[in-house]
Amino acid sequence: MAGVGLLLLSPLFLLIALLVRITSGGQILHRENRVGRDAGIFQILEFRTTALDTERDGWALTIDDNEQVTWLGQILRKLNLDQMPQLWNVLRGDMSIVGPRPEIPSYVAMYTRQQLRVLTVRPGMADMASVRPRHQVLVPTRAVGGDEFYRREVLPERLLLNLEYIDRASLRLDLKLMAQSASSILRHNRAQVRQL
């Protein structure tokens, strides 16, 4: 599925890559260390949406209308296109289509023994939290406590849902989550296109 997706989306990827290079220069992709299955470290791929001097691990906390995010980056994030290069991570075997979203090492270092169970499965592009609107929260920037808010409020809830996914894992559930994720992205994108 990842290979087919990459093939079908390649014209769009080339267009986005060209726009990123033209509008902000520098690297097209942002690579960030994440923790995968069995605590292995891999580099997750995303289209770069921030200025070059703001790239660092942990930038994946959603930043809305922030000066660090380029105008093109805001569009890519609103249309959920910035994470599409992760299909390459799926093709490489670092990730799967469905599974717990991978976190940065500093967050994983704070997991409890029970929470570490999420590392027994391959991380995914979509998880149970991503299809629930109440978990698609805009996290404030680090300057106003976004990192602490994410660690204290958002991450524990996501991990609970991820553990629930592990306990209920099945092909049927994966297909259901894929359908819900696709539907959620399409609805969100239609709304965002009307606003652009």
N, C-alpha and C positions, 0 to 999 in steps of 0.2 A: 504493500500500500504506500509506503514511504517513497519507494522508487517511482511508482506511477505518479504520485503527487508532485515529486520534484520535476519529473518530465513535463507534466501538464502545466505546472506553474513557472517553468523556466523562463518564458518570455516576460512574465510579470517580475520575476526576480531580477532579470537583466535590466528592466526599466527602473526598478527601485534602486539597484546598485548604481546605475548611471546618475540618478537624481541625488543620491547621497553624496557621491563624489563631486558632482557639480555644485551642490548647494553648500556643502560644509568641508569639502576636501578630506584628506586623510583616509583612514581605514573605513571600509564599507561595513565590515562585520565587527561586532563586539564579542570578544571571547571572555567568558567568566568561569572561574572554577566553581564547580558544584559537586556535591557528594552523591554518588550513585549507589548501585547495588553492592552489598558487602563492603560499604564504606569506601569504595574506590572513587578517586577523584577524576573528573573529566571536565573538559571545557565545553560549556553550552554555547550555542551560537545564536546571535540575534542581529538583526540589522541595527546599526548604530543610530540611536535617536537623540543622543546628547552631544554637546560640544566636546571637542577632543580633550580639553583639559579637565573634564569632569568624570572621565571613565575610571571606574574602580570597582572592585568586588562589592556587591551589596547594592548596586545602583538599580537592581531590578525592582525595588520597592516602587510602586507606582507613584509617579510625580505628575500632578495635573497642573497645566498652565504654568510651569516653572521656567524661569529664565535659562536653566541649564538644558532644557529640551528644545531642540531646533523646531522650526515651524513644520518641516517635513516629518520630524520625529513625532510631533503631536498628531499628525494625520495618520502615520503608520500605527501608532498606539491605539488611536480611536477606532481604526478599522481592523485591529488585531492582526496586522501584517508583519509587525516587527519580530514576532516569534516563529514565523514560518520556516526560517532556515534550520530550525530544530528537526525538521524532517531528515536532515543529513545526520543528526545525532541518532535518530531512530534507525536509519539505514546502517550506520556504523555499529549499532548494538548498544550504544550508551543509554538509550532511552527506548520507550515504547510509545505507542499512540496514547494509551490509557495507563495511568499509574500515578502514584503520589508525585506532586511537583517537587523537583529536586531543590534543595536549599544550599546556601553557602556554608563552608566549613565552620565558621564561627557560630552559626545558629545550631548546627548539628552537635557541636561540642557541648551544648547545654541540654540536649535531649535526656529525658529520663530513660531508664532501662526499658520500660514499656514502649516509649515513643521510638526507640531505636529499632523496633520491629519494622518500621517503614523501610529500613534499609535491606530487608530480606527480599524485596521485589525490585524490579527494574523501574526507575522513575518514568513518568510519562509527560506528554504534552498537555493532557487534560486529566483532571481528577474530579472527585465528587464535589469538592469545594467550588471548582470553576464553573459548574453548571447551576450553582445556587446564587441568585442575585445578591443575597445579603452578604455573601463572602467576597463579592467583587468590589471590595472597598478601596476607595482612594486613600492611600496612606500619606499623611503629611510628610514634608521633607524632613531629613535628619535634623536640620537646624531647629525645627519646632517639635522635636521629640518623636518623629515618625518611626525611627528605629525601635525605640522602647515600646511604643504603642503596638507595633507589629509583633514584637517578641512576646509581649504580655497579653495582648488581646486577640490578635488575628491568628498567629502561628499555632497556639494550643488548639483552637477550634479546627483549623485545617488538619492538624495531626490526628485529632479524634475522628474526623471524617475519613482520613487516609487509613487509619487502623480498621475502621468499619469496612472500608473497601477490601482490605486484605482478608478479613474474616468472611466476606461474602463473594470473593472473587470468582468469576465465571465468565465464559464467553458471552453468555446472555447479558450479564451486567455490563461488560465492556462495550458491546454493541449498543446497549441502551444509553450509556454515557457518551459514546461517540455521536449518537443521533441527537442527544440533548445538547451537547457542546456545539455541534454544527448549527442546530436550530437557534441556540442562544447567540452565536456569533453573527448569523444572518440577520436576526432581529435587531441586534445592537448596531450592525453595520448600516442597515437601512435607516435607522434613526440618526446615526452620525452623518451619513451622506446628506440627509435633509438639512443638517445643521451647518455643513461645510459650505 
